[in-house]
């Protein structure tokens, strides 16, 4: 889906979930010999972040001649390389694959398991104008989320400062901290279910994992959240059919930028989450 304005164009799409590629094997030719495996992987998985490529190497998903290798391994003629199936880490990887002749750039990001609207710009002025709008809080974002439990009120504003921390694995996490940055999220209950609550979440700021941390901080972590949620509850939800984090970027409203009018972009709830709601009613 495309938005045209002036000489520039903004691309937006719903993030694709659980669409894996197939396992591939390739034989290294003489002209490819001497190349580092990480650089070779970058050429095979265009648009996939380097952090994802290195994780594939650490976990042994990539093999050369049936063996694990380090990221600095240099390929030899005749090497047989196993390229694992990959769930796209971001819509940008898919769009760059579909439009290899265009220099698409991410305007913002979504958490790895979050579906919904994601923006990509086709030119630098559009990219900078929209990134400034996000940074200045002029972009309105509306998420659909499923909370565990039932909040006392139909509307709840959570105003807790958030700080970023790092685990030993290098994974980025956030936590409520008096030394953190200002963060505010407004939750509105849409539907109360037996032990879950479907809510609309509107972040007033754009901190890392903000909605997830704020929901957990008030005792109602997001369903399927393996970072800030309840592991026992999540296991029970998996048995009921919820296979991932229930968080969906349903709508983004852009302010007027570069002589273009305000625009609201929406993405319907993906099939896996909609099916869970119907089946678990």
Secondary structure, DSSP 4 states (H G I P E B T S, - for coil): -EEEETTEEEEEEEPP-S-B---EEEEPPGGGTT-BHHHHHHHHSTT--HHHHHHHHHTT-SEETTB---TT-B--TT-EEEE---B-S-HHHHHHHHTTTS--EESS---TT-EEEEEEESSHHHHHHHHHHHHTT-SEEEEEEEEES--SSSEEEEE--EEEEE-TT--EEEEE-TTSB--EEEEEEEEE-SSEEEEEEEESS--TTHHHHHHHHTT-PBTT-TTTS-HHHHHHHHHHT--S--EEEEEEEEPPBTTBPPEEEE-PPPHHHHHHHHHT-
